[in-house]
Amino acid sequence: MSRNFGELVDAVVYKDFEAKANIETEIKAWLNDGYMRMASRDLKCFKAKATLAITIASQSYSIASAFPNYRLMIEQWTTSGPIDFIPEERAMSYFFYGTDFSEWPEGAPNSTWMESNLLYIYPKIDQSYNLYSYYYQVPDLMVEDADAHLVPQNKEELLVNYAKILYDFREKDYQAVDRQIALFENELEKWEIADAKVSKRSTSILELQREYNSKLKGRRARIYP
């Protein structure tokens, strides 16, 4: 069973209850710092799925409402097919669409982009759809002892060890702390690479399923299984 925030704090100090009483605030800050470093990586434990009902009444939607704790989009689709999500670094070249929806062509959604905290759907949709999205989220900071987290149980010790390093070297050797932080980031990179390999294998299976679905006769082909 995964440990809550209070149990992670106890794991950092082990039986040094005097230290816990004196610097518990710092320990919690160190754990949260490690947690946010993890969340800045493309790790599947921080992957979230959202379903957004889009209607002909609106072509834009609040990012905060549609994608809680949004950090980075992974993929989007509707029952009519995949959606081309235009990332922020490419969005400027797509602004010729403008936001005068009356000038847009009408049809099934085929692309989305973000601007000014809004998600735009293009073209002007011809009927209601469900927009499905996978994205990476930045979780809330842990505050109360009972607070849960998104780190897998087999990676909790990595987070605990990160806080232990800062705890052990807090007043001793700042260069050693920097080296240990670099090692922690290296472990996160290995974890991220391993997750990417798993995701790539999953995608390959999904592509085979899509190809099979497209060949089905007498039934409507499903874009996503």
C-alpha angles and dihedrals in degrees: 000000000000118000122241124229095273092050091050089053090051090050090055096053095029103188098346093109092163090061090048091054093048103042106018090125091056092047091053090049091052092050091049091047090055090045092054091046087056092047091054088065127080095252122155092228087070093048115118134187124215133185115206121190106218120192138184088255093074140027096187134055137187111264092209092054097041098042113027113210090002119190110153135359117234105179142332136201145161131205087268094059147288121324125227104229109202109214121224095256090059099035096092091067089056098051090096083087087072123189098269093113093187088070095052123101117245129241146091114331113264106163143024136189138177129240132160094355092308132111113220123206120209134234111023099271119243096209142357118296140176110238111207119200139181115201142159115253135202105225125221117268116261111251113155124055090244094053115124127215138206099240113118114248092245090057098046092093089059089059093044092049091051091057091043090057092054089044095050096045099034094118103016123057119006092182089056089051090053091051092050092048088052089052090050091052089049090055090050090052091053090049091049092050091049091050091049091054091052091048091050092053091048090050091052091054090047091052090053089051091051091051090050092048092051090058096053112117127212091017134081108262114241116225092202125027 
